[in-house]
Amino acid sequence: MKLKEIRIEKGLSVPQLVELSNVPRRTIQDIEKRGDGRVSTMIKLADALCVSLDELCR
């Protein structure tokens, strides 16, 4: 899972990603730690980061 890497690469903080994706802060933090999450959540995050789901989940 490349969520944290892509978020940092795009210059976004967790609160900024929360605003863009409508995904709760705790959920984003958990995904960055564990490296997994619900597909529906991952789609929201990929859309907010303007990357494909495949790219996000590599």
PDBQT receptor file of N, H, CA, C and O in Angstrom, charges set to zero:
ATOM      1  N   MET A   1       0.836  -1.179   0.000  1.00  0.00    +0.000 N 
ATOM      2  CA  MET A   1       0.000   0.000   0.000  1.00  0.00    +0.000 C 
ATOM      3  C   MET A   1       0.884   1.246   0.000  1.00  0.00    +0.000 C 
ATOM      4  O   MET A   1       1.772   1.398   0.839  1.00  0.00    +0.000 OA
ATOM      5  N   LYS A   2       0.624   2.116  -0.942  1.00  0.00    +0.000 N 
ATOM      6  H   LYS A   2      -0.097   1.993  -1.624  1.00  0.00    +0.000 HD
ATOM      7  CA  LYS A   2       1.472   3.299  -1.103  1.00  0.00    +0.000 C 
ATOM      8  C   LYS A   2       0.770   4.593  -0.688  1.00  0.00    +0.000 C 
ATOM      9  O   LYS A   2       1.155   5.675  -1.131  1.00  0.00    +0.000 OA
ATOM     10  N   LEU A   3      -0.256   4.490   0.159  1.00  0.00    +0.000 N 
ATOM     11  H   LEU A   3      -0.569   3.611   0.519  1.00  0.00    +0.000 HD
ATOM     12  CA  LEU A   3      -1.045   5.671   0.519  1.00  0.00    +0.000 C 
ATOM     13  C   LEU A   3      -0.178   6.786   1.095  1.00  0.00    +0.000 C 
ATOM     14  O   LEU A   3      -0.219   7.913   0.602  1.00  0.00    +0.000 OA
ATOM     15  N   LYS A   4       0.595   6.492   2.116  1.00  0.00    +0.000 N 
ATOM     16  H   LYS A   4       0.628   5.576   2.516  1.00  0.00    +0.000 HD
ATOM     17  CA  LYS A   4       1.401   7.525   2.761  1.00  0.00    +0.000 C 
ATOM     18  C   LYS A   4       2.424   8.106   1.785  1.00  0.00    +0.000 C 
ATOM     19  O   LYS A   4       2.622   9.319   1.724  1.00  0.00    +0.000 OA
ATOM     20  N   GLU A   5       3.060   7.232   1.035  1.00  0.00    +0.000 N 
ATOM     21  H   GLU A   5       2.900   6.246   1.085  1.00  0.00    +0.000 HD
ATOM     22  CA  GLU A   5       4.071   7.668   0.063  1.00  0.00    +0.000 C 
ATOM     23  C   GLU A   5       3.467   8.631  -0.972  1.00  0.00    +0.000 C 
ATOM     24  O   GLU A   5       4.046   9.678  -1.262  1.00  0.00    +0.000 OA
ATOM     25  N   ILE A   6       2.315   8.274  -1.518  1.00  0.00    +0.000 N 
ATOM     26  H   ILE A   6       1.844   7.424  -1.282  1.00  0.00    +0.000 HD
ATOM     27  CA  ILE A   6       1.663   9.115  -2.529  1.00  0.00    +0.000 C 
ATOM     28  C   ILE A   6       1.165  10.418  -1.902  1.00  0.00    +0.000 C 
ATOM     29  O   ILE A   6       1.292  11.487  -2.498  1.00  0.00    +0.000 OA
ATOM     30  N   ARG A   7       0.599  10.325  -0.700  1.00  0.00    +0.000 N 
ATOM     31  H   ARG A   7       0.495   9.457  -0.215  1.00  0.00    +0.000 HD
ATOM     32  CA  ARG A   7       0.101  11.529  -0.016  1.00  0.00    +0.000 C 
ATOM     33  C   ARG A   7       1.231  12.531   0.199  1.00  0.00    +0.000 C 
ATOM     34  O   ARG A   7       1.071  13.722  -0.069  1.00  0.00    +0.000 OA
ATOM     35  N   ILE A   8       2.367  12.048   0.681  1.00  0.00    +0.000 N 
ATOM     36  H   ILE A   8       2.497  11.081   0.898  1.00  0.00    +0.000 HD
ATOM     37  CA  ILE A   8       3.513  12.920   0.936  1.00  0.00    +0.000 C 
ATOM     38  C   ILE A   8       4.074  13.470  -0.375  1.00  0.00    +0.000 C 
ATOM     39  O   ILE A   8       4.428  14.646  -0.463  1.00  0.00    +0.000 OA
ATOM     40  N   GLU A   9       4.150  12.612  -1.387  1.00  0.00    +0.000 N 
ATOM     41  H   GLU A   9       3.863  11.657  -1.315  1.00  0.00    +0.000 HD
ATOM     42  CA  GLU A   9       4.635  13.016  -2.713  1.00  0.00    +0.000 C 
ATOM     43  C   GLU A   9       3.796  14.172  -3.276  1.00  0.00    +0.000 C 
ATOM     44  O   GLU A   9       4.318  15.061  -3.949  1.00  0.00    +0.000 OA
ATOM     45  N   LYS A  10       2.500  14.145  -2.993  1.00  0.00    +0.000 N 
ATOM     46  H   LYS A  10       2.076  13.423  -2.447  1.00  0.00    +0.000 HD
ATOM     47  CA  LYS A  10       1.591  15.188  -3.490  1.00  0.00    +0.000 C 
ATOM     48  C   LYS A  10       1.534  16.397  -2.556  1.00  0.00    +0.000 C 
ATOM     49  O   LYS A  10       0.808  17.357  -2.812  1.00  0.00    +0.000 OA
ATOM     50  N   GLY A  11       2.299  16.337  -1.483  1.00  0.00    +0.000 N 
ATOM     51  H   GLY A  11       2.889  15.557  -1.275  1.00  0.00    +0.000 HD
ATOM     52  CA  GLY A  11       2.384  17.469  -0.556  1.00  0.00    +0.000 C 
ATOM     53  C   GLY A  11       1.154  17.660   0.307  1.00  0.00    +0.000 C 
ATOM     54  O   GLY A  11       0.835  18.781   0.703  1.00  0.00    +0.000 OA
ATOM     55  N   LEU A  12       0.459  16.564   0.601  1.00  0.00    +0.000 N 
ATOM     56  H   LEU A  12       0.719  15.653   0.279  1.00  0.00    +0.000 HD
ATOM     57  CA  LEU A  12      -0.764  16.655   1.390  1.00  0.00    +0.000 C 
ATOM     58  C   LEU A  12      -0.563  16.153   2.808  1.00  0.00    +0.000 C 
ATOM     59  O   LEU A  12       0.117  15.151   3.030  1.00  0.00    +0.000 OA
ATOM     60  N   SER A  13      -1.156  16.853   3.766  1.00  0.00    +0.000 N 
ATOM     61  H   SER A  13      -1.708  17.667   3.585  1.00  0.00    +0.000 HD
ATOM     62  CA  SER A  13      -1.184  16.367   5.141  1.00  0.00    +0.000 C 
ATOM     63  C   SER A  13      -2.391  15.443   5.294  1.00  0.00    +0.000 C 
ATOM     64  O   SER A  13      -3.253  15.395   4.416  1.00  0.00    +0.000 OA
ATOM     65  N   VAL A  14      -2.453  14.723   6.387  1.00  0.00    +0.000 N 
ATOM     66  H   VAL A  14      -1.754  14.762   7.100  1.00  0.00    +0.000 HD
ATOM     67  CA  VAL A  14      -3.610  13.857   6.631  1.00  0.00    +0.000 C 
ATOM     68  C   VAL A  14      -4.896  14.692   6.681  1.00  0.00    +0.000 C 
ATOM     69  O   VAL A  14      -5.881  14.311   6.048  1.00  0.00    +0.000 OA
ATOM     70  N   PRO A  15      -4.924  15.830   7.419  1.00  0.00    +0.000 N 
ATOM     71  CA  PRO A  15      -6.155  16.635   7.427  1.00  0.00    +0.000 C 
ATOM     72  C   PRO A  15      -6.580  17.115   6.032  1.00  0.00    +0.000 C 
ATOM     73  O   PRO A  15      -7.775  17.190   5.744  1.00  0.00    +0.000 OA
ATOM     74  N   GLN A  16      -5.624  17.436   5.178  1.00  0.00    +0.000 N 
ATOM     75  H   GLN A  16      -4.653  17.375   5.412  1.00  0.00    +0.000 HD
ATOM     76  CA  GLN A  16      -5.963  17.845   3.808  1.00  0.00    +0.000 C 
ATOM     77  C   GLN A  16      -6.584  16.683   3.035  1.00  0.00    +0.000 C 
ATOM     78  O   GLN A  16      -7.539  16.875   2.282  1.00  0.00    +0.000 OA
ATOM     79  N   LEU A  17      -6.047  15.484   3.219  1.00  0.00    +0.000 N 
ATOM     80  H   LEU A  17      -5.271  15.327   3.830  1.00  0.00    +0.000 HD
ATOM     81  CA  LEU A  17      -6.594  14.310   2.542  1.00  0.00    +0.000 C 
ATOM     82  C   LEU A  17      -7.993  13.988   3.069  1.00  0.00    +0.000 C 
ATOM     83  O   LEU A  17      -8.855  13.540   2.313  1.00  0.00    +0.000 OA
ATOM     84  N   VAL A  18      -8.216  14.213   4.356  1.00  0.00    +0.000 N 
ATOM     85  H   VAL A  18      -7.515  14.577   4.971  1.00  0.00    +0.000 HD
ATOM     86  CA  VAL A  18      -9.552  14.028   4.941  1.00  0.00    +0.000 C 
ATOM     87  C   VAL A  18     -10.546  14.922   4.210  1.00  0.00    +0.000 C 
ATOM     88  O   VAL A  18     -11.631  14.477   3.836  1.00  0.00    +0.000 OA
ATOM     89  N   GLU A  19     -10.173  16.187   4.008  1.00  0.00    +0.000 N 
ATOM     90  H   GLU A  19      -9.292  16.549   4.312  1.00  0.00    +0.000 HD
ATOM     91  CA  GLU A  19     -11.038  17.146   3.313  1.00  0.00    +0.000 C 
ATOM     92  C   GLU A  19     -11.319  16.715   1.877  1.00  0.00    +0.000 C 
ATOM     93  O   GLU A  19     -12.459  16.779   1.418  1.00  0.00    +0.000 OA
ATOM     94  N   LEU A  20     -10.298  16.283   1.181  1.00  0.00    +0.000 N 
ATOM     95  H   LEU A  20      -9.371  16.230   1.554  1.00  0.00    +0.000 HD
ATOM     96  CA  LEU A  20     -10.439  15.906  -0.231  1.00  0.00    +0.000 C 
ATOM     97  C   LEU A  20     -11.223  14.612  -0.430  1.00  0.00    +0.000 C 
ATOM     98  O   LEU A  20     -11.973  14.479  -1.397  1.00  0.00    +0.000 OA
ATOM     99  N   SER A  21     -11.050  13.667   0.478  1.00  0.00    +0.000 N 
ATOM    100  H   SER A  21     -10.441  13.775   1.264  1.00  0.00    +0.000 HD
ATOM    101  CA  SER A  21     -11.603  12.327   0.273  1.00  0.00    +0.000 C 
ATOM    102  C   SER A  21     -12.878  12.035   1.051  1.00  0.00    +0.000 C 
ATOM    103  O   SER A  21     -13.630  11.120   0.715  1.00  0.00    +0.000 OA
ATOM    104  N   ASN A  22     -13.117  12.835   2.110  1.00  0.00    +0.000 N 
ATOM    105  H   ASN A  22     -12.506  13.579   2.383  1.00  0.00    +0.000 HD
ATOM    106  CA  ASN A  22     -14.261  12.567   2.979  1.00  0.00    +0.000 C 
ATOM    107  C   ASN A  22     -14.101  11.245   3.732  1.00  0.00    +0.000 C 
ATOM    108  O   ASN A  22     -15.087  10.617   4.117  1.00  0.00    +0.000 OA
ATOM    109  N   VAL A  23     -12.859  10.835   3.936  1.00  0.00    +0.000 N 
ATOM    110  H   VAL A  23     -12.058  11.346   3.623  1.00  0.00    +0.000 HD
ATOM    111  CA  VAL A  23     -12.542   9.628   4.710  1.00  0.00    +0.000 C 
ATOM    112  C   VAL A  23     -12.034  10.108   6.081  1.00  0.00    +0.000 C 
ATOM    113  O   VAL A  23     -11.183  10.995   6.142  1.00  0.00    +0.000 OA
ATOM    114  N   PRO A  24     -12.542   9.535   7.169  1.00  0.00    +0.000 N 
ATOM    115  CA  PRO A  24     -12.111   9.976   8.503  1.00  0.00    +0.000 C 
ATOM    116  C   PRO A  24     -10.603   9.863   8.721  1.00  0.00    +0.000 C 
ATOM    117  O   PRO A  24      -9.943   8.963   8.200  1.00  0.00    +0.000 OA
ATOM    118  N   ARG A  25     -10.084  10.801   9.503  1.00  0.00    +0.000 N 
ATOM    119  H   ARG A  25     -10.620  11.531   9.925  1.00  0.00    +0.000 HD
ATOM    120  CA  ARG A  25      -8.649  10.851   9.803  1.00  0.00    +0.000 C 
ATOM    121  C   ARG A  25      -8.150   9.515  10.371  1.00  0.00    +0.000 C 
ATOM    122  O   ARG A  25      -7.116   9.001   9.945  1.00  0.00    +0.000 OA
ATOM    123  N   ARG A  26      -8.874   8.972  11.313  1.00  0.00    +0.000 N 
ATOM    124  H   ARG A  26      -9.714   9.390  11.659  1.00  0.00    +0.000 HD
ATOM    125  CA  ARG A  26      -8.456   7.713  11.954  1.00  0.00    +0.000 C 
ATOM    126  C   ARG A  26      -8.357   6.580  10.930  1.00  0.00    +0.000 C 
ATOM    127  O   ARG A  26      -7.450   5.751  10.998  1.00  0.00    +0.000 OA
ATOM    128  N   THR A  27      -9.287   6.552   9.995  1.00  0.00    +0.000 N 
ATOM    129  H   THR A  27     -10.024   7.225   9.940  1.00  0.00    +0.000 HD
ATOM    130  CA  THR A  27      -9.269   5.511   8.961  1.00  0.00    +0.000 C 
ATOM    131  C   THR A  27      -8.018   5.649   8.098  1.00  0.00    +0.000 C 
ATOM    132  O   THR A  27      -7.358   4.656   7.793  1.00  0.00    +0.000 OA
ATOM    133  N   ILE A  28      -7.695   6.871   7.707  1.00  0.00    +0.000 N 
ATOM    134  H   ILE A  28      -8.231   7.678   7.955  1.00  0.00    +0.000 HD
ATOM    135  CA  ILE A  28      -6.490   7.111   6.899  1.00  0.00    +0.000 C 
ATOM    136  C   ILE A  28      -5.243   6.684   7.682  1.00  0.00    +0.000 C 
ATOM    137  O   ILE A  28      -4.357   6.024   7.139  1.00  0.00    +0.000 OA
ATOM    138  N   GLN A  29      -5.184   7.061   8.946  1.00  0.00    +0.000 N 
ATOM    139  H   GLN A  29      -5.904   7.597   9.388  1.00  0.00    +0.000 HD
ATOM    140  CA  GLN A  29      -4.026   6.690   9.771  1.00  0.00    +0.000 C 
ATOM    141  C   GLN A  29      -3.912   5.169   9.906  1.00  0.00    +0.000 C 
ATOM    142  O   GLN A  29      -2.815   4.615   9.833  1.00  0.00    +0.000 OA
ATOM    143  N   ASP A  30      -5.044   4.504  10.102  1.00  0.00    +0.000 N 
ATOM    144  H   ASP A  30      -5.935   4.954  10.162  1.00  0.00    +0.000 HD
ATOM    145  CA  ASP A  30      -5.032   3.041  10.219  1.00  0.00    +0.000 C 
ATOM    146  C   ASP A  30      -4.562   2.388   8.921  1.00  0.00    +0.000 C 
ATOM    147  O   ASP A  30      -3.780   1.439   8.951  1.00  0.00    +0.000 OA
ATOM    148  N   ILE A  31      -5.035   2.890   7.789  1.00  0.00    +0.000 N 
ATOM    149  H   ILE A  31      -5.671   3.662   7.765  1.00  0.00    +0.000 HD
ATOM    150  CA  ILE A  31      -4.632   2.331   6.492  1.00  0.00    +0.000 C 
ATOM    151  C   ILE A  31      -3.128   2.533   6.279  1.00  0.00    +0.000 C 
ATOM    152  O   ILE A  31      -2.439   1.635   5.796  1.00  0.00    +0.000 OA
ATOM    153  N   GLU A  32      -2.628   3.711   6.640  1.00  0.00    +0.000 N 
ATOM    154  H   GLU A  32      -3.188   4.441   7.032  1.00  0.00    +0.000 HD
ATOM    155  CA  GLU A  32      -1.193   3.968   6.470  1.00  0.00    +0.000 C 
ATOM    156  C   GLU A  32      -0.359   3.038   7.351  1.00  0.00    +0.000 C 
ATOM    157  O   GLU A  32       0.741   2.645   6.963  1.00  0.00    +0.000 OA
ATOM    158  N   LYS A  33      -0.865   2.687   8.521  1.00  0.00    +0.000 N 
ATOM    159  H   LYS A  33      -1.759   3.007   8.836  1.00  0.00    +0.000 HD
ATOM    160  CA  LYS A  33      -0.133   1.787   9.428  1.00  0.00    +0.000 C 
ATOM    161  C   LYS A  33      -0.238   0.334   8.995  1.00  0.00    +0.000 C 
ATOM    162  O   LYS A  33       0.770  -0.364   8.891  1.00  0.00    +0.000 OA
ATOM    163  N   ARG A  34      -1.469  -0.122   8.741  1.00  0.00    +0.000 N 
ATOM    164  H   ARG A  34      -2.288   0.446   8.825  1.00  0.00    +0.000 HD
ATOM    165  CA  ARG A  34      -1.711  -1.540   8.450  1.00  0.00    +0.000 C 
ATOM    166  C   ARG A  34      -1.510  -1.905   6.992  1.00  0.00    +0.000 C 
ATOM    167  O   ARG A  34      -1.127  -3.030   6.671  1.00  0.00    +0.000 OA
ATOM    168  N   GLY A  35      -1.771  -0.945   6.107  1.00  0.00    +0.000 N 
ATOM    169  H   GLY A  35      -2.082  -0.031   6.367  1.00  0.00    +0.000 HD
ATOM    170  CA  GLY A  35      -1.592  -1.219   4.685  1.00  0.00    +0.000 C 
ATOM    171  C   GLY A  35      -2.762  -1.895   4.016  1.00  0.00    +0.000 C 
ATOM    172  O   GLY A  35      -2.618  -2.444   2.923  1.00  0.00    +0.000 OA
ATOM    173  N   ASP A  36      -3.935  -1.864   4.660  1.00  0.00    +0.000 N 
ATOM    174  H   ASP A  36      -4.051  -1.418   5.547  1.00  0.00    +0.000 HD
ATOM    175  CA  ASP A  36      -5.117  -2.425   4.017  1.00  0.00    +0.000 C 
ATOM    176  C   ASP A  36      -6.363  -1.657   4.448  1.00  0.00    +0.000 C 
ATOM    177  O   ASP A  36      -6.372  -0.956   5.460  1.00  0.00    +0.000 OA
ATOM    178  N   GLY A  37      -7.409  -1.816   3.646  1.00  0.00    +0.000 N 
ATOM    179  H   GLY A  37      -7.401  -2.385   2.824  1.00  0.00    +0.000 HD
ATOM    180  CA  GLY A  37      -8.660  -1.136   3.950  1.00  0.00    +0.000 C 
ATOM    181  C   GLY A  37      -9.759  -1.612   3.023  1.00  0.00    +0.000 C 
ATOM    182  O   GLY A  37      -9.526  -2.426   2.129  1.00  0.00    +0.000 OA
ATOM    183  N   ARG A  38     -10.946  -1.103   3.238  1.00  0.00    +0.000 N 
ATOM    184  H   ARG A  38     -11.135  -0.442   3.964  1.00  0.00    +0.000 HD
ATOM    185  CA  ARG A  38     -12.080  -1.463   2.391  1.00  0.00    +0.000 C 
ATOM    186  C   ARG A  38     -11.883  -0.920   0.979  1.00  0.00    +0.000 C 
ATOM    187  O   ARG A  38     -11.313   0.154   0.789  1.00  0.00    +0.000 OA
ATOM    188  N   VAL A  39     -12.353  -1.661   0.008  1.00  0.00    +0.000 N 
ATOM    189  H   VAL A  39     -12.817  -2.534   0.162  1.00  0.00    +0.000 HD
ATOM    190  CA  VAL A  39     -12.228  -1.243  -1.387  1.00  0.00    +0.000 C 
ATOM    191  C   VAL A  39     -12.926   0.099  -1.599  1.00  0.00    +0.000 C 
ATOM    192  O   VAL A  39     -12.392   0.970  -2.284  1.00  0.00    +0.000 OA
ATOM    193  N   SER A  40     -14.106   0.273  -1.022  1.00  0.00    +0.000 N 
ATOM    194  H   SER A  40     -14.541  -0.434  -0.465  1.00  0.00    +0.000 HD
ATOM    195  CA  SER A  40     -14.846   1.530  -1.199  1.00  0.00    +0.000 C 
ATOM    196  C   SER A  40     -14.050   2.719  -0.656  1.00  0.00    +0.000 C 
ATOM    197  O   SER A  40     -14.071   3.801  -1.242  1.00  0.00    +0.000 OA
ATOM    198  N   THR A  41     -13.355   2.518   0.453  1.00  0.00    +0.000 N 
ATOM    199  H   THR A  41     -13.338   1.639   0.929  1.00  0.00    +0.000 HD
ATOM    200  CA  THR A  41     -12.519   3.578   1.040  1.00  0.00    +0.000 C 
ATOM    201  C   THR A  41     -11.314   3.844   0.151  1.00  0.00    +0.000 C 
ATOM    202  O   THR A  41     -10.936   4.996  -0.063  1.00  0.00    +0.000 OA
ATOM    203  N   MET A  42     -10.712   2.780  -0.367  1.00  0.00    +0.000 N 
ATOM    204  H   MET A  42     -11.019   1.844  -0.193  1.00  0.00    +0.000 HD
ATOM    205  CA  MET A  42      -9.535   2.937  -1.214  1.00  0.00    +0.000 C 
ATOM    206  C   MET A  42      -9.888   3.689  -2.501  1.00  0.00    +0.000 C 
ATOM    207  O   MET A  42      -9.086   4.476  -3.002  1.00  0.00    +0.000 OA
ATOM    208  N   ILE A  43     -11.080   3.447  -3.029  1.00  0.00    +0.000 N 
ATOM    209  H   ILE A  43     -11.733   2.808  -2.622  1.00  0.00    +0.000 HD
ATOM    210  CA  ILE A  43     -11.521   4.158  -4.234  1.00  0.00    +0.000 C 
ATOM    211  C   ILE A  43     -11.639   5.647  -3.947  1.00  0.00    +0.000 C 
ATOM    212  O   ILE A  43     -11.209   6.466  -4.759  1.00  0.00    +0.000 OA
ATOM    213  N   LYS A  44     -12.215   6.011  -2.805  1.00  0.00    +0.000 N 
ATOM    214  H   LYS A  44     -12.565   5.346  -2.146  1.00  0.00    +0.000 HD
ATOM    215  CA  LYS A  44     -12.329   7.427  -2.428  1.00  0.00    +0.000 C 
ATOM    216  C   LYS A  44     -10.945   8.069  -2.322  1.00  0.00    +0.000 C 
ATOM    217  O   LYS A  44     -10.731   9.185  -2.796  1.00  0.00    +0.000 OA
ATOM    218  N   LEU A  45     -10.021   7.361  -1.705  1.00  0.00    +0.000 N 
ATOM    219  H   LEU A  45     -10.195   6.454  -1.321  1.00  0.00    +0.000 HD
ATOM    220  CA  LEU A  45      -8.670   7.900  -1.531  1.00  0.00    +0.000 C 
ATOM    221  C   LEU A  45      -7.942   8.016  -2.870  1.00  0.00    +0.000 C 
ATOM    222  O   LEU A  45      -7.263   9.012  -3.121  1.00  0.00    +0.000 OA
ATOM    223  N   ALA A  46      -8.078   7.013  -3.724  1.00  0.00    +0.000 N 
ATOM    224  H   ALA A  46      -8.630   6.204  -3.520  1.00  0.00    +0.000 HD
ATOM    225  CA  ALA A  46      -7.441   7.061  -5.042  1.00  0.00    +0.000 C 
ATOM    226  C   ALA A  46      -7.985   8.238  -5.849  1.00  0.00    +0.000 C 
ATOM    227  O   ALA A  46      -7.223   8.954  -6.498  1.00  0.00    +0.000 OA
ATOM    228  N   ASP A  47      -9.307   8.437  -5.808  1.00  0.00    +0.000 N 
ATOM    229  H   ASP A  47      -9.926   7.855  -5.281  1.00  0.00    +0.000 HD
ATOM    230  CA  ASP A  47      -9.917   9.567  -6.522  1.00  0.00    +0.000 C 
ATOM    231  C   ASP A  47      -9.395  10.897  -5.985  1.00  0.00    +0.000 C 
ATOM    232  O   ASP A  47      -9.065  11.796  -6.758  1.00  0.00    +0.000 OA
ATOM    233  N   ALA A  48      -9.321  11.020  -4.671  1.00  0.00    +0.000 N 
ATOM    234  H   ALA A  48      -9.589  10.290  -4.043  1.00  0.00    +0.000 HD
ATOM    235  CA  ALA A  48      -8.849  12.262  -4.051  1.00  0.00    +0.000 C 
ATOM    236  C   ALA A  48      -7.389  12.546  -4.402  1.00  0.00    +0.000 C 
ATOM    237  O   ALA A  48      -6.990  13.704  -4.531  1.00  0.00    +0.000 OA
ATOM    238  N   LEU A  49      -6.602  11.493  -4.556  1.00  0.00    +0.000 N 
ATOM    239  H   LEU A  49      -6.926  10.553  -4.452  1.00  0.00    +0.000 HD
ATOM    240  CA  LEU A  49      -5.179  11.647  -4.879  1.00  0.00    +0.000 C 
ATOM    241  C   LEU A  49      -4.908  11.666  -6.388  1.00  0.00    +0.000 C 
ATOM    242  O   LEU A  49      -3.767  11.833  -6.819  1.00  0.00    +0.000 OA
ATOM    243  N   CYS A  50      -5.967  11.494  -7.182  1.00  0.00    +0.000 N 
ATOM    244  H   CYS A  50      -6.894  11.358  -6.832  1.00  0.00    +0.000 HD
ATOM    245  CA  CYS A  50      -5.843  11.476  -8.655  1.00  0.00    +0.000 C 
ATOM    246  C   CYS A  50      -4.882  10.387  -9.135  1.00  0.00    +0.000 C 
ATOM    247  O   CYS A  50      -4.046  10.613 -10.010  1.00  0.00    +0.000 OA
ATOM    248  N   VAL A  51      -5.022   9.212  -8.543  1.00  0.00    +0.000 N 
ATOM    249  H   VAL A  51      -5.701   9.028  -7.832  1.00  0.00    +0.000 HD
ATOM    250  CA  VAL A  51      -4.247   8.051  -8.965  1.00  0.00    +0.000 C 
ATOM    251  C   VAL A  51      -5.218   6.888  -9.170  1.00  0.00    +0.000 C 
ATOM    252  O   VAL A  51      -6.357   6.929  -8.706  1.00  0.00    +0.000 OA
ATOM    253  N   SER A  52      -4.758   5.864  -9.863  1.00  0.00    +0.000 N 
ATOM    254  H   SER A  52      -3.833   5.831 -10.240  1.00  0.00    +0.000 HD
ATOM    255  CA  SER A  52      -5.605   4.681 -10.051  1.00  0.00    +0.000 C 
ATOM    256  C   SER A  52      -5.591   3.846  -8.765  1.00  0.00    +0.000 C 
ATOM    257  O   SER A  52      -4.674   3.938  -7.948  1.00  0.00    +0.000 OA
ATOM    258  N   LEU A  53      -6.618   3.047  -8.621  1.00  0.00    +0.000 N 
ATOM    259  H   LEU A  53      -7.362   2.973  -9.284  1.00  0.00    +0.000 HD
ATOM    260  CA  LEU A  53      -6.686   2.152  -7.469  1.00  0.00    +0.000 C 
ATOM    261  C   LEU A  53      -5.507   1.186  -7.492  1.00  0.00    +0.000 C 
ATOM    262  O   LEU A  53      -4.937   0.861  -6.451  1.00  0.00    +0.000 OA
ATOM    263  N   ASP A  54      -5.152   0.736  -8.680  1.00  0.00    +0.000 N 
ATOM    264  H   ASP A  54      -5.615   1.000  -9.526  1.00  0.00    +0.000 HD
ATOM    265  CA  ASP A  54      -4.006  -0.164  -8.854  1.00  0.00    +0.000 C 
ATOM    266  C   ASP A  54      -2.721   0.487  -8.346  1.00  0.00    +0.000 C 
ATOM    267  O   ASP A  54      -1.939  -0.140  -7.631  1.00  0.00    +0.000 OA
ATOM    268  N   GLU A  55      -2.510   1.747  -8.721  1.00  0.00    +0.000 N 
ATOM    269  H   GLU A  55      -3.145   2.256  -9.301  1.00  0.00    +0.000 HD
ATOM    270  CA  GLU A  55      -1.300   2.471  -8.304  1.00  0.00    +0.000 C 
ATOM    271  C   GLU A  55      -1.263   2.638  -6.785  1.00  0.00    +0.000 C 
ATOM    272  O   GLU A  55      -0.208   2.496  -6.168  1.00  0.00    +0.000 OA
ATOM    273  N   LEU A  56      -2.413   2.940  -6.185  1.00  0.00    +0.000 N 
ATOM    274  H   LEU A  56      -3.270   3.055  -6.686  1.00  0.00    +0.000 HD
ATOM    275  CA  LEU A  56      -2.488   3.139  -4.754  1.00  0.00    +0.000 C 
ATOM    276  C   LEU A  56      -2.200   1.849  -3.991  1.00  0.00    +0.000 C 
ATOM    277  O   LEU A  56      -1.566   1.878  -2.936  1.00  0.00    +0.000 OA
ATOM    278  N   CYS A  57      -2.655   0.740  -4.510  1.00  0.00    +0.000 N 
ATOM    279  H   CYS A  57      -3.170   0.716  -5.367  1.00  0.00    +0.000 HD
ATOM    280  CA  CYS A  57      -2.564  -0.549  -3.801  1.00  0.00    +0.000 C 
ATOM    281  C   CYS A  57      -1.309  -1.357  -4.099  1.00  0.00    +0.000 C 
ATOM    282  O   CYS A  57      -1.174  -2.469  -3.589  1.00  0.00    +0.000 OA
ATOM    283  N   ARG A  58      -0.403  -0.848  -4.891  1.00  0.00    +0.000 N 
ATOM    284  H   ARG A  58      -0.513   0.055  -5.305  1.00  0.00    +0.000 HD
ATOM    285  CA  ARG A  58       0.822  -1.592  -5.200  1.00  0.00    +0.000 C 
ATOM    286  C   ARG A  58       1.675  -1.783  -3.975  1.00  0.00    +0.000 C 
ATOM    287  O   ARG A  58       2.743  -2.389  -4.055  1.00  0.00    +0.000 OA
TER     288      ARG A  58
